[in-house]
Amino acid sequence: MLFKIGKNSPVVSNLERQPYLLSINAENRIQTRLARMMHVHDDRVEILQMQSGHGVHIIDGKEYKTKQGDILIYNAGAKHEEFADSENGMDILSCAIGNVCIKGLAPNVLFPKKYSPVIQNRGCYHEVGTLMGMLHTNFLSRSPSTELEYHLLCSLLLTIREIVMREESEEEQKEQELGHLIQSYIDEHYIEDISLQDIADELNMNQYYISHAFKSTTGLSPMQYVIRRRIGEAQSYLLNTDKTVTEIAYIVGYNSASNFNNAFKKMIGMSPQRYRKLWRNQP
């Protein structure tokens, strides 16, 4: 178990100072029915374990629909709001930890802002919940152990940090794989009259996620990629064949020479005819 670590462990060495527990609370459904409006803390990292119910949490302007089994992390400076289901509320175990200093990060920041502050992976729920439960039990005991608290805090912080960064890495890999899949599909169908919706229907995914994954992989939107493929192939035909501009337009997927001319000029800066003439007149 990760909480069985010593002070010289490489895991603990990521923490530059000794963290301490500011508070740990079990919030019940009656309490959480009341909305908690936008606020921010600079002196702590807050960790919430959703034990039952569901709600909406807004962190730095992004909305997350949360439910039992989710873990939420508020780094210092993160603006957050909490809204439970008005009828059922939420049961939450939350803790606030001060003096969190990770190498290379600002005080009380557990991971960079690019990573998601919500863990929606039930496989991690038991591990994190066990650590938080032990912290809570120790906190409520008549003679709490400061040494146990220290080891539990180190394990909790660094376990969560590892989970968040690992999940983000896995998500990035999935996005790259999807981006390459979309790229292959476009390469096979770019001469057809395809749209973003056609690609989404083919892969049974929503347009937003497809566009995001593809741009993350290639730096282009799917439709920008289609145009570049068409114009690139058209350039090869212009340089290496005697086909007319109109013929080339239809070959690379345009439904009219006019549309092809406009797209070519917008991307290359001159008409297809001038492009061909420029290259063929070179000595």
C-alpha positions as CSV (number, residue, x, y, z in Angstrom):
1,M,0.0,0.0,0.0
2,L,1.2,3.5,-0.8
3,F,0.8,4.8,2.7
4,K,3.5,2.5,4.0
5,I,6.4,4.8,3.0
6,G,9.4,6.3,4.7
7,K,10.7,9.8,4.7
8,N,13.5,8.9,2.3
9,S,11.2,7.3,-0.2
10,P,11.4,8.7,-3.8
11,V,7.7,9.2,-3.6
12,V,7.9,11.5,-0.5
13,S,10.9,13.3,-2.0
14,N,8.6,14.9,-4.5
15,L,7.2,17.0,-1.6
16,E,9.6,19.8,-0.7
17,R,7.9,20.5,2.6
18,Q,5.9,18.6,5.2
19,P,2.2,19.0,4.4
20,Y,-0.3,19.3,7.2
21,L,-4.0,18.6,7.6
22,L,-6.1,21.8,8.0
23,S,-9.5,20.1,8.2
24,I,-11.4,16.9,7.2
25,N,-15.2,16.9,7.2
26,A,-18.0,14.5,6.3
27,E,-20.7,16.6,4.7
28,N,-24.1,15.1,4.6
29,R,-27.0,15.5,2.1
30,I,-28.7,18.2,4.2
31,Q,-25.7,20.4,4.2
32,T,-24.8,19.9,0.6
33,R,-28.3,20.7,-0.7
34,L,-27.3,24.4,-0.2
35,A,-25.4,25.7,-3.2
36,R,-21.8,26.8,-2.5
37,M,-21.1,29.8,-4.8
38,M,-17.9,30.8,-6.4
39,H,-14.9,31.0,-4.0
40,V,-11.2,30.4,-4.0
41,H,-8.5,29.4,-1.5
42,D,-4.8,30.1,-1.8
43,D,-3.5,28.4,1.4
44,R,-4.6,24.8,0.7
45,V,-5.3,21.9,-1.7
46,E,-8.8,20.6,-1.2
47,I,-9.8,17.0,-2.0
48,L,-13.4,15.9,-2.2
49,Q,-14.6,12.3,-2.4
50,M,-18.2,11.9,-3.7
51,Q,-19.6,9.1,-1.5
52,S,-23.2,9.3,-2.8
53,G,-25.6,11.5,-4.8
54,H,-24.7,13.6,-7.8
55,G,-24.3,17.3,-8.6
56,V,-22.6,19.9,-10.7
57,H,-19.2,21.3,-9.8
58,I,-17.8,24.3,-11.7
59,I,-14.0,24.6,-11.5
60,D,-12.2,27.5,-13.2
61,G,-15.3,28.1,-15.3
62,K,-15.6,24.5,-16.6
63,E,-18.7,22.5,-15.6
64,Y,-18.4,18.9,-14.4
65,K,-21.4,16.6,-13.8
66,T,-20.3,14.7,-10.7
67,K,-21.6,11.5,-9.1
68,Q,-20.8,8.9,-6.5
69,G,-17.2,7.6,-7.0
70,D,-15.7,10.8,-8.3
71,I,-12.7,12.6,-6.7
72,L,-12.4,16.3,-7.1
73,I,-9.2,18.3,-6.5
74,Y,-9.1,22.1,-6.0
75,N,-5.6,23.5,-6.3
76,A,-4.8,26.9,-4.7
77,G,-6.3,29.7,-6.8
78,A,-8.9,27.5,-8.5
79,K,-12.3,29.2,-8.5
80,H,-15.0,26.7,-7.7
81,E,-18.7,26.4,-7.2
82,E,-20.8,23.4,-6.0
83,F,-24.4,22.6,-6.7
84,A,-26.0,19.4,-5.4
85,D,-29.3,17.9,-6.7
86,S,-31.8,20.0,-4.8
87,E,-33.8,17.0,-3.6
88,N,-31.2,14.4,-2.9
89,G,-28.0,16.3,-2.1
90,M,-24.6,14.7,-1.9
91,D,-22.6,12.9,0.8
92,I,-19.0,14.1,0.6
93,L,-15.8,13.5,2.5
94,S,-13.6,16.5,2.1
95,C,-10.2,17.4,3.4
96,A,-8.0,20.6,3.2
97,I,-4.3,20.2,3.2
98,G,-1.8,23.1,3.7
99,N,1.9,23.5,3.0
100,V,1.8,21.4,-0.2
101,C,5.0,22.1,-2.1
102,I,5.6,20.0,-5.3
103,K,8.9,20.6,-7.1
104,G,8.4,23.0,-10.0
105,L,4.9,24.1,-9.0
106,A,3.4,27.0,-7.1
107,P,2.6,26.4,-3.4
108,N,-0.5,24.3,-2.8
109,V,-0.7,23.2,-6.4
110,L,-0.7,19.4,-6.9
111,F,-0.5,19.3,-10.7
112,P,-0.4,21.8,-13.6
113,K,-3.6,23.4,-14.7
114,K,-3.7,21.5,-18.0
115,Y,-4.7,18.3,-16.1
116,S,-8.3,17.6,-15.2
117,P,-9.3,18.4,-11.6
118,V,-11.9,15.6,-11.6
119,I,-11.1,11.9,-11.4
120,Q,-14.1,9.9,-12.8
121,N,-12.5,6.5,-12.4
122,R,-14.2,4.1,-10.0
123,G,-11.0,2.0,-9.9
124,C,-9.3,4.8,-8.1
125,Y,-12.2,5.5,-5.7
126,H,-11.3,2.7,-3.2
127,E,-7.6,3.5,-3.0
128,V,-8.2,7.3,-2.4
129,G,-11.2,6.6,-0.2
130,T,-9.2,4.2,2.0
131,L,-6.5,6.9,2.6
132,M,-9.1,9.6,3.3
133,G,-11.1,7.3,5.6
134,M,-8.0,6.6,7.6
135,L,-7.2,10.3,7.8
136,H,-10.7,11.0,9.0
137,T,-10.5,8.2,11.6
138,N,-7.2,9.4,12.9
139,F,-8.4,13.0,13.0
140,L,-11.4,12.1,15.2
141,S,-9.5,9.8,17.5
142,R,-8.8,10.9,21.1
143,S,-5.0,10.7,20.5
144,P,-4.4,11.3,16.8
145,S,-1.0,10.2,15.5
146,T,0.9,13.0,13.8
147,E,3.3,10.5,12.2
148,L,0.4,8.5,10.7
149,E,-1.2,11.7,9.5
150,Y,2.1,12.7,7.8
151,H,2.4,9.4,6.0
152,L,-1.3,9.3,5.0
153,L,-1.1,12.9,3.7
154,C,2.0,12.2,1.6
155,S,0.4,9.1,0.1
156,L,-2.9,10.8,-0.6
157,L,-1.4,13.8,-2.3
158,L,1.1,11.8,-4.4
159,T,-1.4,9.0,-5.2
160,I,-3.9,11.5,-6.6
161,R,-1.1,13.4,-8.5
162,E,0.0,10.1,-10.1
163,I,-3.6,9.1,-11.0
164,V,-4.4,12.5,-12.5
165,M,-1.2,12.6,-14.6
166,R,-1.5,9.0,-15.7
167,E,-5.1,9.4,-16.8
168,E,-4.2,12.5,-18.7
169,S,-1.4,10.6,-20.4
170,E,-3.7,7.8,-21.3
171,E,-6.3,10.2,-22.6
172,E,-3.7,12.0,-24.8
173,Q,-2.7,8.6,-26.2
174,K,-6.4,7.8,-27.0
175,E,-6.8,11.2,-28.7
176,Q,-3.7,10.6,-30.8
177,E,-4.9,7.1,-31.9
178,L,-8.3,8.7,-32.8
179,G,-6.6,11.5,-34.6
180,H,-4.7,9.0,-36.8
181,L,-7.9,7.0,-37.4
182,I,-9.7,10.2,-38.6
183,Q,-6.6,11.0,-40.7
184,S,-6.7,7.6,-42.4
185,Y,-10.4,7.9,-43.1
186,I,-10.0,11.4,-44.7
187,D,-7.1,10.1,-46.8
188,E,-9.4,7.4,-48.2
189,H,-12.4,9.7,-48.8
190,Y,-11.1,13.3,-49.3
191,I,-12.2,13.3,-52.9
192,E,-15.8,12.6,-51.8
193,D,-18.3,15.2,-50.6
194,I,-17.6,14.5,-46.9
195,S,-18.4,16.7,-43.9
196,L,-17.5,16.7,-40.3
197,Q,-20.9,15.1,-39.6
198,D,-20.1,12.3,-42.1
199,I,-16.9,11.5,-40.2
200,A,-18.7,11.6,-36.8
201,D,-21.4,9.2,-38.1
202,E,-18.8,6.9,-39.5
203,L,-16.9,6.7,-36.2
204,N,-20.1,6.9,-34.0
205,M,-18.7,9.9,-32.1
206,N,-19.7,13.5,-31.6
207,Q,-18.4,16.2,-33.9
208,Y,-16.7,18.2,-31.1
209,Y,-14.6,15.3,-29.8
210,I,-13.6,14.3,-33.3
211,S,-12.6,17.9,-34.2
212,H,-10.7,18.3,-30.9
213,A,-8.8,15.0,-31.2
214,F,-7.9,15.6,-34.8
215,K,-6.6,19.1,-34.2
216,S,-4.7,17.9,-31.2
217,T,-2.9,15.4,-33.4
218,T,-2.4,17.3,-36.6
219,G,-2.8,21.0,-35.7
220,L,-5.6,21.3,-38.3
221,S,-9.4,20.9,-38.2
222,P,-10.7,17.9,-40.3
223,M,-12.0,20.2,-43.0
224,Q,-8.8,22.2,-43.2
225,Y,-7.0,18.8,-43.7
226,V,-9.5,17.9,-46.5
227,I,-8.7,21.1,-48.3
228,R,-5.0,20.7,-48.0
229,R,-5.1,17.1,-49.3
230,R,-7.2,18.2,-52.3
231,I,-5.0,21.2,-53.1
232,G,-1.8,19.2,-52.6
233,E,-2.9,16.5,-55.0
234,A,-4.1,19.1,-57.4
235,Q,-0.6,20.6,-57.4
236,S,0.8,17.2,-58.4
237,Y,-1.6,16.9,-61.3
238,L,-0.9,20.5,-62.5
239,L,2.9,19.8,-62.5
240,N,2.9,16.2,-63.8
241,T,0.0,15.9,-66.2
242,D,-1.6,17.8,-69.0
243,K,-5.1,17.5,-67.6
244,T,-7.2,20.7,-67.7
245,V,-7.9,22.7,-64.5
246,T,-11.6,21.6,-64.7
247,E,-10.6,17.9,-65.0
248,I,-8.3,18.3,-62.0
249,A,-11.0,20.0,-60.0
250,Y,-13.3,17.1,-60.3
251,I,-10.6,14.5,-59.7
252,V,-9.6,16.0,-56.4
253,G,-13.2,16.4,-55.1
254,Y,-14.5,19.8,-56.2
255,N,-18.0,20.0,-57.8
256,S,-17.0,23.0,-59.9
257,A,-13.9,24.6,-61.4
258,S,-14.9,27.9,-59.8
259,N,-14.9,26.4,-56.3
260,F,-11.5,24.8,-57.0
261,N,-10.0,28.0,-58.3
262,N,-11.2,29.9,-55.2
263,A,-9.8,27.3,-52.8
264,F,-6.5,27.0,-54.7
265,K,-6.0,30.8,-54.9
266,K,-6.8,31.2,-51.2
267,M,-4.3,28.6,-50.1
268,I,-1.5,29.1,-52.7
269,G,-1.9,32.8,-53.5
270,M,-2.4,32.4,-57.2
271,S,-4.7,30.6,-59.7
272,P,-4.1,27.0,-60.8
273,Q,-3.3,28.2,-64.3
274,R,-0.7,30.7,-63.1
275,Y,0.8,28.1,-60.8
276,R,1.3,25.6,-63.6
277,K,2.7,28.3,-65.9
278,L,5.1,29.5,-63.3
279,W,6.6,26.1,-62.7
280,R,6.6,24.9,-66.3
281,N,8.4,28.1,-67.4
282,Q,11.3,27.5,-65.1
283,P,14.6,26.7,-66.9
